[in-house]
C-alpha cells in the first residue's frame, strides 16, 4: 500500500458514495452556487453566535451526506473531522451531537483532504465500514480568531483571502457507486519564513509544490495523468507562485489543467473577496460539490486535489513565529477510468 516515501496507493480503491455541501450567502453568489446542496442567505443561520453557526453548517452537511448514502448515524464506523477553531470545537461539538466514534484532526485549511485521506485509509485497512470525513469554516469566526473582529471593519490588503463560509462531508466505504480514491499523499511541513497572516497564499504555495512533486515521484504519474490538478486555497497570489515553482523544478503545468478552489468559488471581478477564497470549507465544498459532479457527469475522469493549510495560531503569531504550512493530496477517479 505504501508507495515511495509518503503515498498510499490502493489496490482496492475506497469509494465516495455520498457527500453533503452547505454554504453561506457569498458562496451562493459565486459561479459554483448550483453545485451546492444548500445555500444559506445569511451568516447567522438562526444561531446566537458565529461559532454556533459554523457548527450548524457542519451538522447540516453531515446529515445530508448520511441521507444521500441511505444510511443512519449508527451505520458510521467513524467520523473524521477538524476545523480552524481552537481545539477544533466545531467538529468536536458536532460529533457530540452526531454520536458516532470520532477522530479529530487538524490541518488548518488542508483538513478536507487530510480527513478524506484518513477516512480512506481506515476503509482500505478494513478498520471501518462506513467512515465520514468532514470539515467546515465560517468567515466571521476565522476573521475574529486569526485577524481582526468583523465588527472592527479593518481594511485588508489585496494579498488577504476571504474565508469560505460552508461545510462539506463525504462518506467513504469499500464498495459502492461513486468516484474512487486511488492514492493519497501526506504532506511535509514547509516554512520559508513568511510571518504575514494576510499573505497566506505565498506562505502555502511551497507546501503545495512539495506535495505535488512527492505525489508524482511516488506514483510515477505525470501531471498529464490527471484531467485537473486542483490546489486548495492558494488564490490569486499563491497559485501563480506555485506554478512558477513547479516550472523551475521541471514540472510543467498546463494552465487549464492546474486550477485553485479559492479562485473557483468566487467571482473575483465582482465580489469583494481580495485574493480569493480560503478556509477549511474552501476545498471541501468545491471538491464534494462542484468537482465530484463533474466526475459524475463524465466531464472529468481523474483529479488530484491538493488542499493547503497554514498551521499558525494567534499565539504563535503573537510570539513572532513564522507560518509553517502543509498540503495533503488525494487522487479521485471515476470508477470506469480506474478500471480501464
KEZADREN-521208 format. One record per residue (C-alpha): residue number from 1; residue in three letters; x, y, z. Coordinates in steps of 0.05 Angstrom, whole numbers, plus 5000, padded with zeros to 4 digits. Each point is the difference from the previous one (the first is absolute). Layout:
BEGIN
<site num="NUM" residu="ALA" xx="X" yy="Y" zz="Z"/>
...
! end
This chain:
BEGIN
<site num="1" residu="UNK" xx="5000" yy="5000" zz="5000"/>
<site num="2" residu="UNK" xx="5057" yy="5049" zz="5015"/>
<site num="3" residu="UNK" xx="5030" yy="5025" zz="4936"/>
<site num="4" residu="UNK" xx="5064" yy="5040" zz="5004"/>
<site num="5" residu="UNK" xx="5011" yy="5043" zz="5062"/>
<site num="6" residu="UNK" xx="4930" yy="5025" zz="5018"/>
<site num="7" residu="UNK" xx="4946" yy="4977" zz="4952"/>
<site num="8" residu="UNK" xx="4948" yy="4947" zz="5011"/>
<site num="9" residu="UNK" xx="4976" yy="4967" zz="4936"/>
<site num="10" residu="UNK" xx="4939" yy="4956" zz="5005"/>
<site num="11" residu="UNK" xx="4993" yy="4934" zz="4963"/>
<site num="12" residu="UNK" xx="4927" yy="5000" zz="5019"/>
<site num="13" residu="UNK" xx="4983" yy="5075" zz="4999"/>
<site num="14" residu="UNK" xx="4951" yy="5026" zz="5052"/>
<site num="15" residu="UNK" xx="4936" yy="5030" zz="4972"/>
<site num="16" residu="UNK" xx="4968" yy="5068" zz="5014"/>
<site num="17" residu="UNK" xx="4927" yy="4978" zz="5002"/>
<site num="18" residu="UNK" xx="4969" yy="5066" zz="5023"/>
<site num="19" residu="UNK" xx="5015" yy="5072" zz="5017"/>
<site num="20" residu="UNK" xx="4966" yy="5060" zz="5032"/>
<site num="21" residu="UNK" xx="5018" yy="5073" zz="4987"/>
<site num="22" residu="UNK" xx="4973" yy="5062" zz="5034"/>
<site num="23" residu="UNK" xx="5023" yy="5072" zz="4988"/>
<site num="24" residu="UNK" xx="4986" yy="5071" zz="5020"/>
<site num="25" residu="UNK" xx="4973" yy="5060" zz="4961"/>
<site num="26" residu="UNK" xx="5065" yy="5023" zz="4967"/>
<site num="27" residu="UNK" xx="5015" yy="4931" zz="4975"/>
<site num="28" residu="UNK" xx="4929" yy="4997" zz="4974"/>
<site num="29" residu="UNK" xx="5014" yy="5061" zz="4958"/>
<site num="30" residu="UNK" xx="5061" yy="4968" zz="4968"/>
<site num="31" residu="UNK" xx="5004" yy="4960" zz="4935"/>
<site num="32" residu="UNK" xx="4994" yy="4932" zz="5034"/>
<site num="33" residu="UNK" xx="4935" yy="5014" zz="5037"/>
<site num="34" residu="UNK" xx="4958" yy="4948" zz="4964"/>
<site num="35" residu="UNK" xx="5048" yy="4944" zz="5020"/>
<site num="36" residu="UNK" xx="4988" yy="5007" zz="5075"/>
<site num="37" residu="UNK" xx="4944" yy="4963" zz="5037"/>
<site num="38" residu="UNK" xx="4979" yy="5059" zz="5043"/>
<site num="39" residu="UNK" xx="5014" yy="5075" zz="4994"/>
<site num="40" residu="UNK" xx="4984" yy="5041" zz="5062"/>
<site num="41" residu="UNK" xx="4980" yy="5072" zz="4990"/>
<site num="42" residu="UNK" xx="5030" yy="5026" zz="5065"/>
<site num="43" residu="UNK" xx="5062" yy="4988" zz="5042"/>
<site num="44" residu="UNK" xx="4963" yy="4987" zz="5065"/>
<site num="45" residu="UNK" xx="4959" yy="4940" zz="4977"/>
<site num="46" residu="UNK" xx="4953" yy="5011" zz="5059"/>
<site num="47" residu="UNK" xx="5055" yy="4993" zz="5051"/>
<site num="48" residu="UNK" xx="5019" yy="5049" zz="5056"/>
<site num="49" residu="UNK" xx="5075" yy="5000" zz="4983"/>
<site num="50" residu="UNK" xx="5043" yy="4989" zz="4939"/>
<site num="51" residu="UNK" xx="5035" yy="4941" zz="5033"/>
<site num="52" residu="UNK" xx="4933" yy="4966" zz="5008"/>
<site num="53" residu="UNK" xx="4983" yy="5018" zz="4929"/>
<site num="54" residu="UNK" xx="5063" yy="4965" zz="4976"/>
<site num="55" residu="UNK" xx="4981" yy="4938" zz="5039"/>
<site num="56" residu="UNK" xx="4930" yy="5002" zz="4971"/>
<site num="57" residu="UNK" xx="5029" yy="5000" zz="4930"/>
<site num="58" residu="UNK" xx="5041" yy="4938" zz="5015"/>
<site num="59" residu="UNK" xx="4941" yy="4964" zz="5033"/>
<site num="60" residu="UNK" xx="4957" yy="5014" zz="4939"/>
<site num="61" residu="UNK" xx="5053" yy="4977" zz="4950"/>
<site num="62" residu="UNK" xx="5012" yy="4936" zz="5040"/>
<site num="63" residu="UNK" xx="4925" yy="4986" zz="5004"/>
<site num="64" residu="UNK" xx="4995" yy="5010" zz="4924"/>
<site num="65" residu="UNK" xx="5058" yy="4953" zz="4986"/>
<site num="66" residu="UNK" xx="4969" yy="4946" zz="5044"/>
<site num="67" residu="UNK" xx="4932" yy="5009" zz="4967"/>
<site num="68" residu="UNK" xx="5030" yy="4998" zz="4930"/>
<site num="69" residu="UNK" xx="5035" yy="4935" zz="5018"/>
<site num="70" residu="UNK" xx="4934" yy="4970" zz="5024"/>
<site num="71" residu="UNK" xx="5032" yy="4986" zz="5068"/>
<site num="72" residu="UNK" xx="4986" yy="5014" zz="5072"/>
<site num="73" residu="UNK" xx="5049" yy="5032" zz="5048"/>
<site num="74" residu="UNK" xx="5008" yy="4933" zz="5034"/>
<site num="75" residu="UNK" xx="5028" yy="4972" zz="4935"/>
<site num="76" residu="UNK" xx="5061" yy="5045" zz="5004"/>
<site num="77" residu="UNK" xx="5063" yy="4965" zz="5025"/>
<site num="78" residu="UNK" xx="5036" yy="5066" zz="5011"/>
<site num="79" residu="UNK" xx="4994" yy="5074" zz="4988"/>
<site num="80" residu="UNK" xx="5066" yy="5034" zz="4982"/>
<site num="81" residu="UNK" xx="5000" yy="5076" zz="5001"/>
<site num="82" residu="UNK" xx="5031" yy="5065" zz="5021"/>
<site num="83" residu="UNK" xx="4996" yy="5076" zz="4991"/>
<site num="84" residu="UNK" xx="5036" yy="5066" zz="5014"/>
<site num="85" residu="UNK" xx="4972" yy="5015" zz="5069"/>
<site num="86" residu="UNK" xx="5039" yy="4990" zz="5064"/>
<site num="87" residu="UNK" xx="4998" yy="4926" zz="5020"/>
<site num="88" residu="UNK" xx="4960" yy="4987" zz="4935"/>
<site num="89" residu="UNK" xx="4937" yy="5015" zz="5039"/>
<site num="90" residu="UNK" xx="4953" yy="5003" zz="4939"/>
<site num="91" residu="UNK" xx="5014" yy="4927" zz="4984"/>
<site num="92" residu="UNK" xx="5006" yy="4978" zz="5072"/>
<site num="93" residu="UNK" xx="4932" yy="5028" zz="5018"/>
<site num="94" residu="UNK" xx="4969" yy="4975" zz="4935"/>
<site num="95" residu="UNK" xx="5028" yy="4931" zz="5017"/>
<site num="96" residu="UNK" xx="4967" yy="5005" zz="5068"/>
<site num="97" residu="UNK" xx="4933" yy="5011" zz="4965"/>
<site num="98" residu="UNK" xx="5014" yy="4947" zz="4947"/>
<site num="99" residu="UNK" xx="5019" yy="4945" zz="5049"/>
<site num="100" residu="UNK" xx="5047" yy="4962" zz="4953"/>
<site num="101" residu="UNK" xx="5070" yy="4979" zz="5022"/>
<site num="102" residu="UNK" xx="5042" yy="5062" zz="4987"/>
<site num="103" residu="UNK" xx="5071" yy="5012" zz="4977"/>
<site num="104" residu="UNK" xx="5019" yy="5074" zz="5003"/>
<site num="105" residu="UNK" xx="5054" yy="5024" zz="4952"/>
<site num="106" residu="UNK" xx="5031" yy="5068" zz="4987"/>
<site num="107" residu="UNK" xx="5032" yy="5022" zz="4935"/>
<site num="108" residu="UNK" xx="4973" yy="5071" zz="4997"/>
<site num="109" residu="UNK" xx="4973" yy="5011" zz="4930"/>
<site num="110" residu="UNK" xx="5029" yy="4933" zz="4978"/>
<site num="111" residu="UNK" xx="4952" yy="4964" zz="5046"/>
<site num="112" residu="UNK" xx="4952" yy="4980" zz="4944"/>
<site num="113" residu="UNK" xx="5051" yy="4955" zz="4967"/>
<site num="114" residu="UNK" xx="5033" yy="4979" zz="5065"/>
<site num="115" residu="UNK" xx="4934" yy="4974" zz="5026"/>
<site num="116" residu="UNK" xx="4984" yy="4968" zz="4933"/>
<site num="117" residu="UNK" xx="5068" yy="4966" zz="4999"/>
<site num="118" residu="UNK" xx="4991" yy="4974" zz="5071"/>
<site num="119" residu="UNK" xx="4930" yy="4975" zz="4985"/>
<site num="120" residu="UNK" xx="5025" yy="4965" zz="4937"/>
<site num="121" residu="UNK" xx="5056" yy="4967" zz="5039"/>
<site num="122" residu="UNK" xx="4952" yy="4974" zz="5052"/>
<site num="123" residu="UNK" xx="4955" yy="4970" zz="4947"/>
<site num="124" residu="UNK" xx="5058" yy="4971" zz="4960"/>
<site num="125" residu="UNK" xx="5029" yy="4968" zz="5062"/>
<site num="126" residu="UNK" xx="4931" yy="4970" zz="5016"/>
<site num="127" residu="UNK" xx="5000" yy="5039" zz="5065"/>
<site num="128" residu="UNK" xx="4932" yy="5031" zz="4984"/>
<site num="129" residu="UNK" xx="4941" yy="4985" zz="4955"/>
<site num="130" residu="UNK" xx="4970" yy="5069" zz="4991"/>
<site num="131" residu="UNK" xx="5045" yy="5059" zz="5018"/>
<site num="132" residu="UNK" xx="4980" yy="5073" zz="4994"/>
<site num="133" residu="UNK" xx="5051" yy="5056" zz="4986"/>
<site num="134" residu="UNK" xx="4977" yy="5071" zz="5013"/>
<site num="135" residu="UNK" xx="5023" yy="5070" zz="5013"/>
<site num="136" residu="UNK" xx="4973" yy="5071" zz="5004"/>
<site num="137" residu="UNK" xx="5018" yy="5074" zz="5006"/>
<site num="138" residu="UNK" xx="4964" yy="5065" zz="5009"/>
<site num="139" residu="UNK" xx="5025" yy="5068" zz="4976"/>
<site num="140" residu="UNK" xx="4983" yy="5036" zz="5064"/>
<site num="141" residu="UNK" xx="5029" yy="4949" zz="5048"/>
<site num="142" residu="UNK" xx="5066" yy="4995" zz="4963"/>
<site num="143" residu="UNK" xx="5007" yy="5075" zz="4992"/>
<site num="144" residu="UNK" xx="4987" yy="5010" zz="5074"/>
<site num="145" residu="UNK" xx="5050" yy="4947" zz="5022"/>
<site num="146" residu="UNK" xx="5057" yy="5010" zz="4951"/>
<site num="147" residu="UNK" xx="4995" yy="5072" zz="4978"/>
<site num="148" residu="UNK" xx="4953" yy="5055" zz="5024"/>
<site num="149" residu="UNK" xx="4928" yy="4995" zz="5023"/>
<site num="150" residu="UNK" xx="4951" yy="5011" zz="4944"/>
<site num="151" residu="UNK" xx="4967" yy="5057" zz="5039"/>
<site num="152" residu="UNK" xx="5067" yy="5037" zz="5000"/>
<site num="153" residu="UNK" xx="4993" yy="5012" zz="4925"/>
<site num="154" residu="UNK" xx="5075" yy="5002" zz="4986"/>
<site num="155" residu="UNK" xx="5024" yy="5006" zz="4929"/>
<site num="156" residu="UNK" xx="5036" yy="4940" zz="4972"/>
<site num="157" residu="UNK" xx="5058" yy="5000" zz="4950"/>
<site num="158" residu="UNK" xx="4989" yy="4970" zz="4931"/>
<site num="159" residu="UNK" xx="5042" yy="4939" zz="5020"/>
<site num="160" residu="UNK" xx="4948" yy="4981" zz="5054"/>
<site num="161" residu="UNK" xx="4951" yy="4944" zz="4988"/>
<site num="162" residu="UNK" xx="4927" yy="4992" zz="5016"/>
<site num="163" residu="UNK" xx="4981" yy="4942" zz="5045"/>
<site num="164" residu="UNK" xx="4946" yy="4957" zz="4969"/>
<site num="165" residu="UNK" xx="4937" yy="4991" zz="5041"/>
<site num="166" residu="UNK" xx="4978" yy="4928" zz="4991"/>
<site num="167" residu="UNK" xx="5008" yy="4927" zz="5017"/>
<site num="168" residu="UNK" xx="5013" yy="4937" zz="4960"/>
<site num="169" residu="UNK" xx="4992" yy="4926" zz="5018"/>
<site num="170" residu="UNK" xx="5014" yy="4936" zz="4963"/>
<site num="171" residu="UNK" xx="4986" yy="4927" zz="5017"/>
<site num="172" residu="UNK" xx="5052" yy="4948" zz="4980"/>
<site num="173" residu="UNK" xx="4991" yy="4925" zz="4996"/>
<site num="174" residu="UNK" xx="5033" yy="4940" zz="4966"/>
<site num="175" residu="UNK" xx="4948" yy="4985" zz="4946"/>
<site num="176" residu="UNK" xx="4945" yy="5040" zz="4968"/>
<site num="177" residu="UNK" xx="4982" yy="5050" zz="4946"/>
<site num="178" residu="UNK" xx="5041" yy="5064" zz="4995"/>
<site num="179" residu="UNK" xx="5069" yy="5027" zz="4986"/>
<site num="180" residu="UNK" xx="5059" yy="4962" zz="5031"/>
<site num="181" residu="UNK" xx="5061" yy="5022" zz="5037"/>
<site num="182" residu="UNK" xx="5061" yy="4969" zz="4967"/>
<site num="183" residu="UNK" xx="5056" yy="5033" zz="5040"/>
<site num="184" residu="UNK" xx="5014" yy="5049" zz="5056"/>
<site num="185" residu="UNK" xx="5065" yy="5038" zz="5014"/>
<site num="186" residu="UNK" xx="5014" yy="5028" zz="5069"/>
<site num="187" residu="UNK" xx="5036" yy="5067" zz="5001"/>
<site num="188" residu="UNK" xx="5062" yy="5025" zz="5036"/>
<site num="189" residu="UNK" xx="5006" yy="5065" zz="5038"/>
<site num="190" residu="UNK" xx="5027" yy="5055" zz="4956"/>
<site num="191" residu="UNK" xx="5020" yy="5068" zz="5029"/>
<site num="192" residu="UNK" xx="5036" yy="5052" zz="4959"/>
<site num="193" residu="UNK" xx="4998" yy="5053" zz="5054"/>
<site num="194" residu="UNK" xx="4936" yy="5038" zz="4984"/>
<site num="195" residu="UNK" xx="4967" yy="5032" zz="5061"/>
<site num="196" residu="UNK" xx="4944" yy="5040" zz="4969"/>
<site num="197" residu="UNK" xx="4931" yy="4969" zz="5014"/>
<site num="198" residu="UNK" xx="4972" yy="5043" zz="4944"/>
<site num="199" residu="UNK" xx="5044" yy="4965" zz="4948"/>
<site num="200" residu="UNK" xx="4981" yy="4927" zz="5009"/>
<site num="201" residu="UNK" xx="5003" yy="4982" zz="4926"/>
<site num="202" residu="UNK" xx="5074" yy="5015" zz="4996"/>
<site num="203" residu="UNK" xx="5013" yy="4963" zz="5066"/>
<site num="204" residu="UNK" xx="4963" yy="4937" zz="4977"/>
<site num="205" residu="UNK" xx="5023" yy="4996" zz="4928"/>
<site num="206" residu="UNK" xx="5066" yy="4963" zz="5016"/>
<site num="207" residu="UNK" xx="4962" yy="4947" zz="5038"/>
<site num="208" residu="UNK" xx="4954" yy="4987" zz="4941"/>
<site num="209" residu="UNK" xx="5060" yy="4994" zz="4954"/>
<site num="210" residu="UNK" xx="5036" yy="4952" zz="5046"/>
<site num="211" residu="UNK" xx="4939" yy="4954" zz="5006"/>
<site num="212" residu="UNK" xx="4986" yy="5001" zz="4925"/>
<site num="213" residu="UNK" xx="5073" yy="4982" zz="4986"/>
<site num="214" residu="UNK" xx="4998" yy="4945" zz="5053"/>
<site num="215" residu="UNK" xx="4936" yy="4971" zz="4973"/>
<site num="216" residu="UNK" xx="5025" yy="4998" zz="4928"/>
<site num="217" residu="UNK" xx="5066" yy="4970" zz="5021"/>
<site num="218" residu="UNK" xx="4969" yy="4947" zz="5045"/>
<site num="219" residu="UNK" xx="4946" yy="4979" zz="4950"/>
<site num="220" residu="UNK" xx="5041" yy="5007" zz="4937"/>
<site num="221" residu="UNK" xx="4943" yy="5040" zz="4970"/>
<site num="222" residu="UNK" xx="5009" yy="5063" zz="4958"/>
<site num="223" residu="UNK" xx="4957" yy="5062" zz="5006"/>
<site num="224" residu="UNK" xx="4966" yy="4978" zz="4936"/>
<site num="225" residu="UNK" xx="4972" yy="4939" zz="5035"/>
<site num="226" residu="UNK" xx="4948" yy="5046" zz="5032"/>
<site num="227" residu="UNK" xx="4946" yy="5041" zz="4966"/>
<site num="228" residu="UNK" xx="5009" yy="5051" zz="5055"/>
<site num="229" residu="UNK" xx="5050" yy="5012" zz="5056"/>
<site num="230" residu="UNK" xx="4964" yy="5045" zz="5050"/>
<site num="231" residu="UNK" xx="5032" yy="5037" zz="5057"/>
<site num="232" residu="UNK" xx="4959" yy="5018" zz="5061"/>
<site num="233" residu="UNK" xx="5003" yy="5074" zz="5013"/>
<site num="234" residu="UNK" xx="5062" yy="5032" zz="4972"/>
<site num="235" residu="UNK" xx="4957" yy="5052" zz="4965"/>
<site num="236" residu="UNK" xx="5026" yy="5054" zz="4954"/>
<site num="237" residu="UNK" xx="5065" yy="5011" zz="5037"/>
<site num="238" residu="UNK" xx="5022" yy="4929" zz="5017"/>
<site num="239" residu="UNK" xx="4977" yy="4963" zz="4938"/>
<site num="240" residu="UNK" xx="5046" yy="5037" zz="4952"/>
<site num="241" residu="UNK" xx="5057" yy="4990" zz="5049"/>
<site num="242" residu="UNK" xx="4987" yy="4925" zz="5002"/>
<site num="243" residu="UNK" xx="4997" yy="4998" zz="4924"/>
<site num="244" residu="UNK" xx="5068" yy="5035" zz="4996"/>
<site num="245" residu="UNK" xx="5032" yy="4956" zz="5053"/>
<site num="246" residu="UNK" xx="4976" yy="4937" zz="4965"/>
<site num="247" residu="UNK" xx="5027" yy="5025" zz="4933"/>
<site num="248" residu="UNK" xx="5068" yy="5015" zz="5032"/>
<site num="249" residu="UNK" xx="5002" yy="4929" zz="5026"/>
<site num="250" residu="UNK" xx="4985" yy="4972" zz="4931"/>
<site num="251" residu="UNK" xx="4925" yy="4987" zz="5009"/>
<site num="252" residu="UNK" xx="4962" yy="5036" zz="4946"/>
<site num="253" residu="UNK" xx="4926" yy="5012" zz="5014"/>
<site num="254" residu="UNK" xx="4949" yy="5015" zz="4946"/>
<site num="255" residu="UNK" xx="4963" yy="5062" zz="5021"/>
<site num="256" residu="UNK" xx="4931" yy="4970" zz="4987"/>
<site num="257" residu="UNK" xx="5017" yy="4937" zz="5040"/>
<site num="258" residu="UNK" xx="5030" yy="5033" zz="5061"/>
<site num="259" residu="UNK" xx="4947" yy="5038" zz="5039"/>
<site num="260" residu="UNK" xx="4984" yy="5023" zz="5070"/>
<site num="261" residu="UNK" xx="4938" yy="4993" zz="5043"/>
<site num="262" residu="UNK" xx="5010" yy="5070" zz="5029"/>
<site num="263" residu="UNK" xx="4996" yy="5029" zz="4930"/>
<site num="264" residu="UNK" xx="4942" yy="4956" zz="4978"/>
<site num="265" residu="UNK" xx="4950" yy="5013" zz="5056"/>
<site num="266" residu="UNK" xx="4994" yy="5075" zz="4992"/>
<site num="267" residu="UNK" xx="4995" yy="5049" zz="4943"/>
<site num="268" residu="UNK" xx="5061" yy="5042" zz="5016"/>
<site num="269" residu="UNK" xx="4980" yy="5055" zz="4951"/>
<site num="270" residu="UNK" xx="4932" yy="5012" zz="5033"/>
<site num="271" residu="UNK" xx="5007" yy="4976" zz="5072"/>
<site num="272" residu="UNK" xx="5041" yy="5035" zz="5054"/>
<site num="273" residu="UNK" xx="5042" yy="4940" zz="5020"/>
<site num="274" residu="UNK" xx="5070" yy="5029" zz="4992"/>
<site num="275" residu="UNK" xx="5046" yy="4946" zz="4971"/>
<site num="276" residu="UNK" xx="4947" yy="4945" zz="5003"/>
<site num="277" residu="UNK" xx="4973" yy="4946" zz="5046"/>
<site num="278" residu="UNK" xx="5033" yy="4962" zz="5057"/>
<site num="279" residu="UNK" xx="4978" yy="4961" zz="5062"/>
<site num="280" residu="UNK" xx="4986" yy="4927" zz="5014"/>
<site num="281" residu="UNK" xx="4935" yy="5002" zz="4961"/>
<site num="282" residu="UNK" xx="5032" yy="5029" zz="4937"/>
<site num="283" residu="UNK" xx="5029" yy="4935" zz="4972"/>
<site num="284" residu="UNK" xx="4946" yy="4958" zz="5035"/>
<site num="285" residu="UNK" xx="4939" yy="5031" zz="4966"/>
<site num="286" residu="UNK" xx="5034" yy="5010" zz="4933"/>
<site num="287" residu="UNK" xx="5023" yy="4927" zz="4999"/>
<site num="288" residu="UNK" xx="4939" yy="4967" zz="5030"/>
<site num="289" residu="UNK" xx="4952" yy="5044" zz="4962"/>
<site num="290" residu="UNK" xx="5027" yy="5027" zz="4934"/>
<site num="291" residu="UNK" xx="5057" yy="4952" zz="4982"/>
<site num="292" residu="UNK" xx="4966" yy="4935" zz="5017"/>
<site num="293" residu="UNK" xx="4940" yy="5021" zz="4959"/>
<site num="294" residu="UNK" xx="5046" yy="5010" zz="4941"/>
<site num="295" residu="UNK" xx="5027" yy="4930" zz="5011"/>
<site num="296" residu="UNK" xx="4930" yy="4973" zz="5005"/>
<site num="297" residu="UNK" xx="4980" yy="5033" zz="4935"/>
<site num="298" residu="UNK" xx="5061" yy="4970" zz="4964"/>
<site num="299" residu="UNK" xx="5032" yy="5067" zz="4987"/>
<site num="300" residu="UNK" xx="5059" yy="4981" zz="5045"/>
<site num="301" residu="UNK" xx="5030" yy="4932" zz="5011"/>
<site num="302" residu="UNK" xx="5060" yy="5012" zz="5045"/>
<site num="303" residu="UNK" xx="5016" yy="5057" zz="5047"/>
<site num="304" residu="UNK" xx="5052" yy="5013" zz="5053"/>
<site num="305" residu="UNK" xx="4977" yy="5046" zz="5056"/>
<site num="306" residu="UNK" xx="5057" yy="5032" zz="5040"/>
<site num="307" residu="UNK" xx="4971" yy="5036" zz="5060"/>
<site num="308" residu="UNK" xx="5047" yy="5049" zz="5033"/>
<site num="309" residu="UNK" xx="5002" yy="5023" zz="5072"/>
<site num="310" residu="UNK" xx="5036" yy="5053" zz="5041"/>
<site num="311" residu="UNK" xx="5014" yy="4972" zz="5069"/>
<site num="312" residu="UNK" xx="5004" yy="5065" zz="5038"/>
<site num="313" residu="UNK" xx="4961" yy="5021" zz="5061"/>
<site num="314" residu="UNK" xx="4988" yy="5068" zz="5033"/>
<site num="315" residu="UNK" xx="5050" yy="4979" zz="5053"/>
<site num="316" residu="UNK" xx="5055" yy="4982" zz="4951"/>
<site num="317" residu="UNK" xx="4988" yy="5065" zz="4962"/>
<site num="318" residu="UNK" xx="5004" yy="5041" zz="5064"/>
<site num="319" residu="UNK" xx="5067" yy="4967" zz="5016"/>
<site num="320" residu="UNK" xx="5028" yy="5021" zz="4933"/>
<site num="321" residu="UNK" xx="5002" yy="4930" zz="4971"/>
<site num="322" residu="UNK" xx="5001" yy="4987" zz="4925"/>
<site num="323" residu="UNK" xx="4943" yy="4962" zz="4967"/>
<site num="324" residu="UNK" xx="5011" yy="4925" zz="4991"/>
<site num="325" residu="UNK" xx="4958" yy="4972" zz="4943"/>
<site num="326" residu="UNK" xx="4978" yy="4932" zz="4974"/>
<site num="327" residu="UNK" xx="4962" yy="4969" zz="4942"/>
<site num="328" residu="UNK" xx="4966" yy="4933" zz="4993"/>
<site num="329" residu="UNK" xx="4981" yy="4970" zz="4933"/>
<site num="330" residu="UNK" xx="4945" yy="4951" zz="4982"/>
<site num="331" residu="UNK" xx="4992" yy="4969" zz="4931"/>
<site num="332" residu="UNK" xx="4927" yy="4990" zz="4981"/>
<site num="333" residu="UNK" xx="4978" yy="4963" zz="4938"/>
<site num="334" residu="UNK" xx="4937" yy="4977" zz="4966"/>
<site num="335" residu="UNK" xx="4992" yy="4925" zz="5010"/>
<site num="336" residu="UNK" xx="5000" yy="4985" zz="4926"/>
<site num="337" residu="UNK" xx="5064" yy="5041" zz="4991"/>
<site num="338" residu="UNK" xx="5035" yy="4961" zz="5055"/>
<site num="339" residu="UNK" xx="4978" yy="4934" zz="4971"/>
<site num="340" residu="UNK" xx="5023" yy="5017" zz="4929"/>
! end
